[in-house]
Amino acid sequence: MYDFWVFVHLGGLLLFVAGHGTSATAGMKLRHERDPARMMALLDASASARSATYAGMGLLAVGGVAAAFAGHWWSAGWLWTSIVVFVLMAGVLVALAIPYYRRLRAAITGAGGADMQEIDRLGASPVPVAILVVGLAGLAFILWLMVFKPF
């Protein structure tokens, strides 16, 4: 049964990464785009990937918890470290992404039309790069913990 739950966990990871990959690609493309209509299309594509991201996160959690029980891993340090890293990473990413993309969407759809100065300012922001770096580094570290189980 352990292998089945690891399979579910990894399937959830693939779905989670696919959904987030769409958002990350849109975020990187938005840094160089200044046409409000194209920017809205990218923001909408990113938002449409959320369902895959959340479904993947659910499978990731269910498969991971079940695999931890089936494999008797709850006393392993690498497991708890990976959970803490994932929670901290999620908190940092939410704190960075939500305000940034809300401000960008508001600048594009403002009552008086697109606020091009604000769009330029947000487009030059390092926030999307920080989101990408934190996400990739966190996932790479968690992957290392789960493959090598160092402690």
SVG drawing of the C-alpha trace seen along z (x, -y; Angstrom):
<svg xmlns="http://www.w3.org/2000/svg" viewBox="-14 -58 36 60">
<polyline fill="none" stroke="black" stroke-width="0.4" points="0.0,0.0 3.0,-2.3 3.9,-2.4 0.3,-3.3 0.3,-6.3 3.7,-7.4 2.3,-7.2 -0.7,-9.4 1.7,-11.8 3.9,-12.1 0.8,-12.4 -0.3,-15.3 3.1,-16.8 2.9,-16.7 -0.5,-18.3 0.6,-20.9 3.7,-21.8 1.7,-21.9 -0.7,-24.4 2.0,-26.5 4.1,-26.2 1.3,-28.0 1.2,-30.8 5.0,-31.1 5.3,-31.3 2.6,-34.0 4.3,-35.8 7.6,-35.9 5.9,-37.0 4.1,-39.8 7.4,-41.4 8.0,-42.3 4.4,-42.8 2.8,-46.3 -0.3,-45.8 -3.2,-45.8 -5.3,-43.3 -2.4,-40.8 -1.6,-41.3 -5.2,-40.5 -5.1,-37.4 -1.9,-36.3 -3.5,-37.0 -6.6,-35.1 -4.5,-32.1 -2.7,-32.1 -6.0,-32.2 -7.5,-29.4 -4.6,-27.1 -5.5,-27.5 -8.0,-24.5 -5.2,-22.2 -2.8,-23.7 -5.3,-23.1 -6.3,-19.7 -2.6,-18.7 -2.0,-20.1 -4.9,-18.0 -3.5,-14.8 0.0,-15.8 -1.2,-16.1 -3.5,-13.0 -0.8,-10.8 2.0,-12.2 0.1,-11.7 -1.1,-8.2 2.5,-7.2 3.9,-8.5 1.5,-6.3 2.1,-3.3 5.8,-3.7 6.0,-4.5 7.9,-7.8 6.4,-10.0 9.5,-9.9 11.8,-10.8 13.3,-14.3 13.3,-14.7 9.5,-14.3 8.9,-17.0 11.5,-19.2 9.8,-18.9 6.4,-19.7 7.7,-22.8 9.6,-24.0 6.4,-23.5 4.3,-25.5 6.8,-28.3 7.3,-28.4 3.6,-28.6 3.3,-31.4 6.1,-33.4 4.7,-32.8 1.1,-33.8 2.4,-36.9 4.4,-37.9 2.0,-36.9 -1.5,-37.9 -0.8,-41.6 1.4,-42.0 -1.0,-40.4 -4.0,-42.3 -2.2,-45.6 -1.3,-44.6 -4.8,-43.6 -6.1,-46.9 -3.6,-48.9 -4.8,-47.2 -8.5,-47.5 -8.6,-50.9 -11.7,-53.1 -10.0,-55.6 -8.4,-53.0 -5.1,-51.3 -2.6,-53.1 0.5,-52.8 2.8,-54.3 1.8,-51.7 1.9,-48.9 5.5,-50.0 6.4,-50.1 5.0,-46.7 6.4,-45.3 9.9,-46.3 9.3,-44.7 11.5,-41.8 8.5,-40.1 7.8,-37.5 11.5,-36.5 11.5,-36.2 8.3,-34.0 10.0,-31.8 13.3,-31.5 11.6,-30.8 9.3,-28.2 12.0,-26.4 14.5,-26.4 11.9,-25.2 10.7,-22.4 14.2,-21.3 15.1,-21.2 12.0,-19.1 12.8,-16.8 16.3,-16.3 14.9,-15.5 12.5,-13.0 14.9,-11.2 18.0,-11.1 16.2,-11.0 19.3,-12.5 17.9,-12.4"/>
</svg>
